[in-house]
C-alpha cells in the first residue's frame, strides 16, 4: 500500500529518489522541482517527528544531471 501510494504521488509531482535503510537509520533522497520536494518533505516530517529525533533538509541545486552507474 505505501509503495503504491508513493509511486502515484511521485508520478503526479514528477519526483524521483530513493530510500536507504542501514544500521538502524533511514536516508531519503528526493529529487524534483522545489515545490514538490518541499511539500513531500513537509508531509514526511509531520508523520515522523514523533518517532525520530533528527530530520533535516539538504538543499542542493544543480544545473547538470548526475548518473550513478
N, C-alpha and C positions, 0 to 999 in steps of 0.2 A: 504494500500500500504506500509506504513512504517513498519507495523508488518510483512508482508510477506517478505520484503527485509531483515529485521533484523533477522528473523528466518533462512533464507537461508544463510546469511553471518555468523551467529553464528555456524550453522552446518558445513559450509566449514572450518571455523577457529577453530572448536572444542572449542567454548566458551560457557560459561553459565553465568547466572547472573540475575539481576532484576533491575527494575527502580521503584523508590518510589517517590511519589509526596505528600508533606504535607506542609501546611502553606505557600504556595507560593514558595516552594523550591523543587528541584529535587536532589535525591541521586541515583547514578547508581553504582551498583556493577558488575564488570566484572571479571570472573574467567577463567583461561586457561593458555596456555603457554605464556611466557613473550612477545615473538614477536607478537603474535596475540592480546594480551591485549594492548600493546603499540601502535600498528598500529590502532586499533579501537579507542583508546583514542585520538590519534593524529587527526584522521578524525573528531571525535566528537568535539574536541577542536576548530579546524578551523571553523566548522559550527556554533559554539555557542559563540565565543569570542565577536562578535559584539552585542550580546543580553544580555550577562551575565558578571558580573564583577569578580566573584570568581569561578575559576576552579582549581582543584588540583588532583594529583595522589598520592594515598597512596599505597605503595608497601609492601605487606606482604607475605612472602613465608612461606609455612607450609609443614611439612613432613607428616602430617596426614590430613585426611578428616574431615570436620565438618558438622554436620547434624542438621538442625532445625526441631523440631517436633511441 
